[in-house]
């Protein structure tokens, strides 16, 4: 099983991962949550038994975890399926094999850091290869059950295709367009129980508190790729979905690079958010100071963007990981 984010990676990078994964496994299934994919590989055919999966999910501890992400039944869980062998093969065709002596991704992936617009583009391409999950499910013994299974997953596929269109608009921030409202209205009317739609519905910021708000910002002088002195406007921006859910984005307001985001759940978390942001700002200023001292030692004046941005990205990632604990 391999996690694969569809953000901050180009389409070519994603295809490289999928093709490299496929090269090592005879059978591959691809699953997709909001902006994360998961690859499952095996050298034996993967046949999913709905009844067995339902039994395993019903273990109380497992059920409690999966219900939080709208995967609390076998049907819900399987609704996040995107493609199997055929789709994965077609999608990754032309992808570059990543090997120990051809580390394509090591040099390619860093170039798309902060380019979150890639999410919508990547999703648009992935869903072109969506498959019906039926060929990958165990077939019931009796005809009546087979007919029910076929009808159920044909309807799920229709819901998935509709949800795909809304999902793309969601990822590119087109919440307020007439197209998005029509799609989500149709989903709510025809497929209100479809798990990925229920998940997507909660990802749309509400009108109250749905606008981004600047929490804190520091300005730092850096050298861009052209050798010019520019400002790094490292900012913490909050976007509230409701009173109990918020996302904190750490961005450079100048280049629009997003270094990371932190999800915060629960009421009355303002003190925690303020403390987290203050600590983040302090850490960024410290890494900037070290880079500036190194630049001065080399005869320069300010850190180079190419050197500083990856370090900031690492600091933000580390702090956010600590913040989840």
C-alpha positions in Angstrom: 0.0 0.0 0.0 1.4 3.4 -1.0 0.1 6.8 -0.1 0.1 9.3 -3.1 -0.8 13.0 -2.6 -2.3 14.6 -5.7 -1.2 18.0 -4.6 2.3 19.5 -5.1 3.1 16.9 -7.7 2.8 17.3 -11.5 0.8 15.0 -13.6 4.0 13.5 -14.9 5.2 12.9 -11.3 2.0 11.1 -10.4 2.2 8.9 -13.5 5.8 8.1 -12.6 4.7 6.9 -9.2 1.8 4.8 -10.5 3.8 3.2 -13.3 6.8 2.5 -11.0 4.4 0.9 -8.5 2.7 -1.2 -11.3 6.1 -2.4 -12.5 6.5 -4.1 -9.1 3.1 -5.6 -8.7 1.0 -7.6 -11.1 -2.3 -6.1 -9.8 -3.0 -2.6 -8.8 -6.0 -0.8 -7.3 -6.2 3.0 -7.0 -8.3 4.7 -4.3 -9.0 8.5 -3.9 -10.1 10.5 -0.9 -10.2 14.3 -1.0 -6.7 15.1 -2.3 -4.9 11.9 -1.4 -4.7 8.7 -3.5 -3.8 5.3 -2.2 -2.3 2.5 -4.4 -2.8 -1.1 -3.4 -0.6 -3.7 -5.1 -0.5 -7.5 -5.1 1.1 -10.2 -7.2 -2.1 -12.2 -6.8 -5.5 -11.1 -8.2 -7.3 -8.7 -5.8 -10.9 -9.7 -5.3 -12.8 -7.8 -2.7 -15.5 -9.6 -0.7 -18.1 -7.1 0.4 -19.5 -9.2 3.2 -16.0 -9.9 4.6 -15.1 -6.3 4.4 -18.4 -5.3 6.2 -17.6 -7.8 9.0 -14.1 -6.3 9.5 -15.3 -2.7 9.4 -18.0 -3.5 12.1 -15.2 -4.1 14.7 -16.1 -1.2 17.1 -12.6 0.4 17.2 -12.3 0.3 13.4 -15.9 1.5 12.8 -15.4 4.5 15.0 -12.3 5.6 13.1 -13.7 5.0 9.6 -17.1 6.7 10.3 -15.1 10.0 10.8 -14.1 9.9 7.2 -17.3 8.6 5.8 -16.1 5.0 5.4 -18.3 3.3 8.0 -19.6 0.5 5.8 -18.4 -1.7 3.0 -20.3 0.3 0.4 -19.0 3.6 1.8 -15.5 2.3 1.8 -15.6 0.9 -1.7 -17.1 4.1 -3.0 -13.7 5.7 -2.9 -12.4 3.2 -5.5 -11.2 4.9 -8.7 -9.5 2.4 -11.0 -8.0 -1.1 -11.1 -5.4 -2.6 -13.4 -6.8 -1.4 -16.7 -7.4 2.2 -15.6 -4.0 2.4 -13.8 -2.2 1.0 -16.9 -3.9 3.5 -19.2 -3.4 6.4 -16.8 0.3 5.8 -16.1 1.2 5.1 -19.7 4.3 7.1 -20.6 5.2 7.7 -16.9 8.9 7.6 -16.1 10.1 4.6 -14.1 11.8 5.8 -10.9 14.8 3.6 -10.0 17.8 3.7 -7.8 20.0 4.7 -10.7 17.4 7.0 -12.2 16.0 9.1 -9.4 13.6 11.1 -11.5 11.2 12.0 -8.7 14.0 13.2 -6.4 14.8 16.0 -8.8 11.3 16.6 -10.3 9.0 16.6 -7.3 10.6 19.6 -5.4 9.9 21.9 -8.4 6.1 21.7 -7.7 6.3 22.6 -4.0 3.5 25.0 -3.1 1.8 24.7 -6.5 -1.6 23.6 -5.0 -3.4 24.5 -8.3 -2.1 21.1 -9.5 -4.8 19.3 -7.4 -7.6 20.2 -9.7 -5.6 19.5 -12.8 -4.4 16.1 -11.5 -7.9 15.1 -10.4 -9.4 16.1 -13.8 -6.9 13.7 -15.5 -7.3 10.8 -13.0 -11.1 10.7 -13.3 -10.8 10.2 -17.0 -9.7 6.6 -16.2 -12.4 5.9 -13.6 -13.6 2.3 -13.7 -16.6 0.4 -12.3 -15.5 -1.6 -9.3 -17.7 -4.6 -10.2 -14.9 -6.6 -11.9 -12.8 -6.4 -8.7 -15.6 -7.7 -6.4 -16.4 -11.3 -5.5 -19.6 -12.4 -7.3 -22.6 -13.6 -5.3 -23.6 -17.2 -5.8 -27.3 -16.6 -6.6 -28.7 -14.6 -9.5 -30.9 -12.3 -7.5 -27.9 -11.1 -5.4 -25.8 -10.7 -8.5 -28.5 -8.4 -10.0 -28.7 -6.4 -6.9 -24.9 -6.0 -6.7 -24.7 -4.9 -10.4 -27.5 -2.3 -10.0 -25.9 -1.0 -6.8 -22.5 -0.4 -8.3 -23.9 0.9 -11.5 -25.7 3.6 -9.5 -22.5 4.2 -7.4 -20.6 4.8 -10.7 -23.2 7.4 -11.8 -22.9 9.1 -8.4 -19.1 9.0 -8.7 -19.0 10.6 -12.1 -21.3 13.4 -10.9 -19.2 13.8 -7.7 -16.0 13.9 -9.7 -17.2 17.1 -11.5 -18.0 18.8 -8.2 -14.8 17.5 -6.6 -12.7 19.2 -9.3 -14.5 22.5 -8.8 -14.1 22.2 -5.0 -10.3 21.7 -5.3 -9.9 24.8 -7.5 -11.9 26.9 -5.1 -15.0 27.4 -7.3 -17.5 27.0 -4.5 -19.7 29.9 -5.5 -20.2 29.2 -9.2 -23.6 28.3 -10.6 -22.1 25.1 -12.0 -20.9 23.9 -8.5 -24.3 24.7 -7.0 -26.1 22.8 -9.7 -23.9 19.8 -9.3 -24.1 19.7 -5.6 -27.8 20.2 -5.7 -28.2 17.2 -8.0 -25.9 15.1 -5.8 -27.9 16.0 -2.7 -31.2 15.2 -4.5 -30.1 12.0 -6.2 -27.3 10.5 -4.1 -27.4 12.0 -0.6 -25.9 8.9 1.0 -23.0 8.6 -1.5 -19.9 8.6 0.9 -17.5 10.8 -1.2 -20.2 13.4 -1.7 -20.9 13.5 2.1 -17.2 14.0 2.7 -17.0 16.7 0.0 -20.0 18.5 1.3 -18.2 19.1 4.6 -15.1 20.5 2.8 -17.0 23.5 1.5 -16.5 26.6 3.7 -19.8 27.9 5.1 -20.9 31.5 4.4 -20.3 32.4 8.1 -16.6 32.7 8.8 -15.8 31.2 5.4 -13.5 34.0 4.3 -9.7 33.8 4.9 -8.4 36.0 7.7 -4.7 37.0 8.3 -3.5 36.0 11.7 0.2 37.0 11.5 2.8 38.0 9.0 6.6 38.6 8.9 8.4 40.3 6.0 11.9 39.1 5.2 14.3 40.2 2.5 15.4 37.4 0.1 17.1 37.0 -3.3 14.8 35.7 -6.1 15.9 33.6 -9.1 16.7 36.7 -11.0 19.1 37.9 -8.3 16.7 40.7 -7.2 15.9 41.6 -3.6 12.3 40.8 -2.9 10.1 40.4 0.1 9.1 37.1 1.6 5.7 37.7 3.2 5.4 34.6 5.4 1.8 34.6 6.6 -0.5 32.6 8.7 -4.1 32.7 7.3 -7.1 31.1 8.9 -10.1 29.8 7.1 -13.0 28.6 9.3 -15.5 26.1 8.0 -17.6 26.5 11.1 -17.2 27.1 14.9 -15.4 23.8 15.4 -13.4 23.4 12.2 -10.6 25.6 10.8 -7.6 25.4 8.5 -4.5 27.4 9.0 -2.5 28.1 5.9 1.2 29.1 5.9 1.9 31.0 2.7 4.1 33.5 1.1 1.7 36.3 0.0 4.2 37.5 -2.5 4.8 34.4 -4.6 1.5 32.7 -3.4 3.5 29.6 -2.4 1.6 27.5 0.2 4.1 25.9 2.6 1.5 23.8 4.4 -1.8 23.8 6.2 -3.0 22.6 9.6 -6.5 21.4 10.3 -7.8 22.3 13.7 -11.0 20.7 15.1 -12.9 21.5 18.3 -14.5 24.5 19.8 -12.5 27.2 21.8 -9.2 26.5 20.1 -8.2 30.2 19.6 -5.5 30.1 22.3 -4.0 27.0 20.8 -4.0 28.5 17.3 -2.4 31.7 18.5 0.3 29.8 20.3 1.0 27.5 17.3 1.2 30.5 14.9 3.6 32.4 17.3 5.8 29.3 17.5 5.8 28.9 13.8 6.7 32.5 13.1 9.6 32.3 15.6 11.0 29.1 14.0 10.8 30.7 10.5 12.7 33.8 11.7 15.3 31.5 13.3 15.9 29.6 10.1 16.0 32.8 8.1 18.6 34.3 10.5 20.9 31.3 10.0 20.5 31.4 6.2 21.2 35.2 6.2 24.4 34.7 8.3 25.5 32.0 5.8 24.8 34.4 2.9 26.8 37.2 4.5 29.7 34.8 5.1 29.7 34.1 1.4 29.8 37.8 0.6 26.1 38.3 0.0 23.4 40.1 1.9 20.3 38.0 2.0 19.3 34.3 1.7 18.4 32.9 -1.8 14.8 31.9 -2.3 15.9 28.5 -3.8 17.8 27.7 -0.6 15.4 29.1 1.9 12.0 27.9 0.6 12.7 24.1 1.0 13.9 24.8 4.6 10.8 26.7 5.4 8.7 23.9 3.9 10.5 21.3 6.1 10.0 23.5 9.2 6.3 23.9 8.5 5.8 20.2 7.9 7.7 19.3 11.1 5.7 21.8 13.2 2.4 20.6 11.7 3.2 17.0 12.5 4.0 18.0 16.1 0.7 19.9 16.1 -1.3 16.8 15.3 0.0 15.0 18.5 
